[in-house]
Amino acid sequence: MASSKNLDILFEPQAKKIRTLKGTTVFQAAKDAGVEIRSECGGKGLCGKCRIIVKKPDSLSELTESEKRLLSMSEINEGYRLACQARVLEDTVVVIPPESSFELRRIQATGKERFLEPKPTVEKIFVSLPKPSLSDIRPDYERLLNALEAIKKFEGLEIDYDVLKGLPDIIRQSNFKVTATLWDEHKIIAVEPGNTSEELFGFAVDIGTSKIVGHLVNLATGETLDIESLENPQLAYGEDIITRITFATADPKNLRSLQTLVVEAINKIINGACKRTKKDSNKIYEIVVVGNTAMHHLFLGIQPKYMALSPFTPAIKTRLSIKAGELNLRINPSGIVTVLPVIAGFVGADAVADVLATGVCDSNDISLLIDIGTNTEIFIGNSEDMLSCSCASGPAFEGFRIKHGMKAVTGAIEKIRIDSNLEVEYETIGREKPIGLCGSAMIDTVAEMFRHKIIDRSGKINRDIKTPRLRKSNGELEFVIAWGDETKTKKDITVTQKDIREIQLAKAAIYAGCSILMKRKKLKEKDIAKIFIAGAFGNYLNLENAKIVGLIPDVPLEKVEFVGNTAIVGAKMALISKEARKRADEIAKKVRYLELAADPSFEKEFLKATLIPHKSLNRFPSIRRFLRSG
């Protein structure tokens, strides 16, 4: 509990000083100072990623049980603490080590696009109005309406109330020559002086659990003018959606705080895109938003509590269109924000956009679509029928629960190869000195360790392997990927037995989901014409290694295609095309959702899939041949 006494904290190497109340956590003080510290559990003492170094131990509160569990004795002796657990008792200096500071993250901001003829919901019409006279005393709105209907037939055309309030002045100031902006052929959302018909812009947004991506789009041509992205600021309240839902439901103020954070983040990327392209944000007339169902609810300020409780029901499934001003989004104040429909509590509008963008719903061929993340969405089927599920693959691919795991930031090891002498070659993002391991590197590591018999099919490390890289630390076997003299942190980067197990659990969840959907559809691997892998993580996977560990079904590699961020592509399609928007509605209605927890075979299938590549080697003939040849 904080007291009324003020204390000074200096954060290094940022050289930022802040006065804070005695008893405040270092994590909260850092947030107040604008110093970002990694925290993947929202400051609950679960992840151990918010490590800090304090040279004056007595300036902080005593070690908590979480710290004793998550920090090694050698780290404690070196002055390491967890920022979310340590409370300030005296003036102090806190050092943020490289592994705990935020680095520039690689965000997948684009995906594979299909050609689409622009037919947006928003249109502009320039009209020259006859001036009123004693013989023509029609009201201004009717005068405008008559001029528009002389060009194109409309039914039930209405005008936005705020636009109506300014209409008399605008038409007179422009000498009765104005441009009307219409939304969905039934509402006038802007009336501007002169001819502005060439300035017709929209914005597509993908709200991810950990990142937000936005595309500024010319609605007339369908061209993307600029792309902006940033970390989702809600990360400060938890790495996963359940943590955020828990926070949001604890107090109505918390829900409003999370909504405000994401709205302001979207405003920030809109502002950035408009600045770079020298466009006026008032000429953005529609935003199309996608995101998983939790992000959907938090963005709209809808109570998300019941999505986290069985039977995991969302508040609404259908598409929503809301006035931008109601959400405090800084585009044209009467512009429209359209949120695409969701499928289920854990299969959201981003997944609908994935299906729309890849076209799996339009093909006669059977396709498997996997959007890999903390929550992985899987679809299988074709134009006749589609089945989907969501599997809790966990945050291991984002570095959570991995000793030296981290997101795909500058300095993270992303590729690994082990040679016949058990020496390790690696590549880092940005070609910087390594600071940790991202998800693609962990898949490589498990596959390479299995290939060289450092681990067996159960994932157990072979303690009889002779190499200085294999050692015991704190009673647990670990394998050294990078020695301390190679790393930015000056500490060895290792993979532990527990880390390997976390990857096994994550990959098993995904494969079990694929397997059960295939079983429900009575399909075999040979029936699958194409596997689409979506999302940032999937885009950097080594496919051969993904098959070796048993992450994806054993199909020829030429059948697998990385498609990038198809969520933002689908959002853009719905922004520029009425037909695509209708197709998204149809997808949400047509896709059959399977709740894996309710499937009687899930637990058994999951346990089989924890082995490398799987308990049944018949499912992985190419890997079985590799094992025989080894």
Buried (B, 14 or more C-beta within 10 A) or exposed (E): EEEEEEBEBBBEEBEBEBEBBBBBBBBBBBBEBEBBBBBBBBBBBBBBBBBBBBEEBEBBBEBBEBBEEBBEEEBBEEBBBBBBBBBBBEBBBBBBBBBBBBBEBBBBBBBBBEEBEBBBBBBBBBBEBEEBEEEEEBEBBEBBBEBBEEEEEBEEBEBBEBBBEEBEEBBEEBEBEBBBBBBBBEBBBBBBBEBBBEBBBBBBBBBBBBBBBBBBBBBBEBEBBBBBBBBBBBBBBBBBBBBBBBBBBEEEEBBEBBBEBBBEBBBBBBEBBBEEEEBEBBBBBBBBBBBBBBBBBBBBBBBBBBBBEEEBEBBBBEBBBBBBBEBEBBBBBBBBBBBBBBBBBBBBBBBBBBBBBBBBBEBEEBBBBBBBBBBBBBBBBBEEEBBBBBBBBBBBBBBBBBBBBBBBBBBBBBBBBBEEEBEBEBEBBEEBBBBBBBBBBBBBBBBBBBBBEBBEBEBEBEEEBEBEBBEEBEEBBBBBBBBEEBBBBEBBBBBBBEBBBBBBBBBBBBBBBBBBBBEBBEBEBEBBBBBBBBBBBBBBBBBBBBBBBBBBBBBEEEBBEBBBBBBBBBBBBBBBBBEBBEBBBBBBEBBBBBBBEEBEBBEEBBEBBBBBBBBEBEBBEBBBEBBEEE
